[in-house]
Amino acid sequence: MQQEHIHQFLEHYFTVNHCDILENTPSYLVIQLTPALDKMLMNRPFYWHYLEKMGGTPNPMKITLITDSEKTPDHVKGEYIHFGSPRLHQIFQTTKKLSRFMRLYENLINPKTLQTPLYPWICLNMRISYQCDRNKDIFRSLGYSLTNGSLIENFHDWLLSKSLTPTIPDLCYTIAPIIKPENALKRIEDSLTSSLLETDHQWAVDARKRWEKDLQLLEQFYEDAVEKPEAYESEKAALRDQYEPVIKLEIINGGLFYLGSPMKESG
């Protein structure tokens, strides 16, 4: 995820969650949090417990998030956000609670006609985890058109280039889905399964070789034992847990998006 994508994601995240963006420059954002997001992001449990107990007026915090430190003026003080930063990871985690599944509409700047159609897409953002003694995560975002069956990779990146709103914009109407959402989900599942089967799984072969090597060492250690002790079985099970290759798929979030184009634009 590039820094400009992070900026767009933050802008979208706080807008969808009803925060006021007080300043929005290409290099930083100043956001007035809602009480709900203050509770999730700012780690002030004692403040909120006291406030709710005493019945006081909420005073959620205002935060400054910097996405381009080189272009941010020196007088602007805030938290630098980049891919892998704890704050961005925290925000990703809250999306699971706040927006596991969302419905949004493209806010077209200049609708072509007085009645501009918006076409339905299903999007799933997923994490594929390759697990053994050496773990690796791959993130994939797939979009599926409910009108013509197009399947698009990196769909989330495409969405970041668009202005989205939780309500249908003026002068627009939605096209009814031709393909059922459950069929779209099955198509996405089949596509993922097919791509995983075609992937080079040398990582799993190598893991099993390392597993076999350590298993041979374990056998040698207990080769003189007339009867294998309980520790042998537990150590053997621990090796299996450590080395056995497993692929796990986690759906991070998803949504139904009504967009102004039935197909992804070229380029």
N, C-alpha and C positions, 0 to 999 in steps of 0.2 A: 504494500500500500504506500503510494507516494504521499509527500507532505500535502500537496494540493488536494488529494483525495481525503486525507485526514481532516483538513479544514472543512471540506464540503460535508463530510460525515458528521462532524461536530455541529455545524450549522443546522443540518437536517435533524440531528438527534435532539438538540435543545428546542428547536421550533416545534417538532412533533409533540414534545413533552411539555409544551405550553410555557416555556421560559421566554422572558423578554431578552432579546439580544440588543444590548445598549450601544455597543460599538461592533462593527463588523468590517474589518480591514483585511486586505490580502494576507497580512502576517499575524494578526491576532484577533481574538474575540473577547468581548466583555459581556458576561451573561449574568442576569439576575435570576437566581434559582427560585423555583417554587419550593414550598415547604416539603413536598414529597421527595424532590431530588436532593434537597439539602440533607434530609435524613439518610438518603442512600449514599451520597457522595462525600459529605463533609465530616463524618465521624464525630457527631456531637450528641451522643445519646443522653448525657446528663442534662444538657440544655433543653432538649425536647421533652424529656421526662418531667423536668421541673416546670416547664411552660404549660404542659398539658395538665399537670397536677394543680397548678395555681390558676389556670384559665387565662393566661396572658395572651398578648397579641403576638403572633409569629413574626419573626424578623429574619427571614432566610438570607443567606450570604450572597454576596456578589463576587464572582470569580473572573479572572483574566487568564485565558488560555492562549499561549503563543505557539504558532505553527511554523513561523519562519523567524528565527532569532536574529539573523543577519539584517533583515529589513525592518525589524521592530525598533522604534525609537528608544533611546536609553532611558527616558523618563517612564516608560511603560514597564511596570513590574508585574510579572505573572509566572505561570507554570508552563514550562516548555513541554509540548506534547509531541511525541513521535511514536512510530510503531515499536512496541515493546515497552513503552513507558508504563509504570504502575497505574497512573491515572487513566490512560487509554484502556488498559486491561480491565480496570474497574468499571469503566463505562460500558465496555463490551459485555461484562457480566450482568450489568443492570438491564441490558436490552433483553436478556432472557426472561426477566421478570416483567418488564414494562411492555415489551413488544415481541413476544414470542411469535405472534402472527398479527399482521397489520393489513389494513385496506387503505390504499392511498391513490390519489388521482393526479395526473400531470397537470400542472398549472401553466397552460399555454399562454405565452406573452401576447401573441397576435393570432388569434383563431382565424382560420382561412375563411370560414363562413359563419353565419349567425347560428348555425347548428353544427358544431364540429364533433365528430365521433371520437370516443376514447375506447381503445381496444383492450380487452382483459388479458393479463399475463399472470401466471403463477411463478413465484420465485422461491427457491430454497437455497439457503446458505448453510453449508455443511463442512464438518471437519472429518477428514479421513485419517485415522491414526494407525500407523504401522508399528506394532509393538512386539519387541523381543528384548534382548539385553541392550539394544540400541534403538531408541524410539525416534519416530519421525512423524510430524503432522503436516498434512496438506489441506489447504482450504479451497473449496470449490463453490462457485455460485452458478446455479443453473436456472434459466428462465424458460418457460414453456408457454407458447401462445395458445390461448383457448379458442382462437378463431381459425387458425390455419395449421396448428401442430408444429410450428417452428421451435427448435430447441437451441438455445443460445448459451454458450459458455461465458464466464466472467460477467454475468448479468448485473451483479451488484455495482461493478465499475461503470456500467452503462447508466444505471439509475442515478449514480452520483452526479452525472452531467445534467440531470433534469431537476426542475423545480416541482416538488410534490406537496400536496395538501390533503388533509383528511376529509375535505368536503369537495363535492363536484363543482368545478369552476363555472362561472357564468358562461353562457353561450355554448356549453358542451353537453353532450349526452353520452351514455354508456352503451356499447354494443353488447348484446346478450351473448354469453359463451355458447359456442357450438359444441365444444368438447367438455365433458364433465370434469370437474377438478380432480375427482378420484382417478379418472383415466390418465390425467396429466401426471399425477403423482406416480402412477404405475409406470408411465413412460420414462420419467426421470429415474426411477429405481432401476428399470431395465438398462438404461443408458449407463448408469454408474456400474452396475454389475458387469456389463459387457466390457467397459473400459478397464475395470479391475482385473478381469480375466485375461485381457490382452497385455497387461503391464508385466514388465520383467520382474520376476520375483526372486532374483538372485540373492536379495537380502535375506529371504527366508531360508534358502539353501545354506548360506553362510552361517546363519544363526544355528541351524541344526548341526553343522559341522563343529561349531564351538561347543554346543551342548554335548555332542558325542565325545569330544575331547575331555571335557570336565567330568563326564560320566565315567570314562575309562580311568581317570585319576581316582575317582571315588571308589570304583571297584578294586583298584590296586591297594587302596588304603585299608580296605576291609577283606582283602583276599585270604588272609590267614585266620579269619574268624570262622569258627565252626558253625556258629549261628549268627546271622546278621542282627545287630542290636536295633533298637527302636530309632536310634539316631541315624542309622543308615537310611531308613525309609523316609525320615523327615528331610534329610539332606537331599535325597533323590527327588522328593517332591518339590523342594526349593529350587533345584536346578530346572525342573520342568516349568515352574512359574516364571523363572528368570529368562529362559531361552525360547520357550515355545512360541513360534510366530503366530500372531493374531492380527487381523485387520478389524478395526472398529469404526463404525460410522455414527456420527452424532449430528443431528439437525440442530443448528444454532438458533436459527429463526427463519421465518418465511413470510410470505404475504401475497395478497392479490393486488395487482397494480393495473390501473386503467391508464393507458398511455396513448399519445396522439399519433403513434405510428403502428401499423399492424406488423411490421417487420423491423428488425434492427437496421439502422441506417448504415450504409457502407462506409468503410474507412474507420 
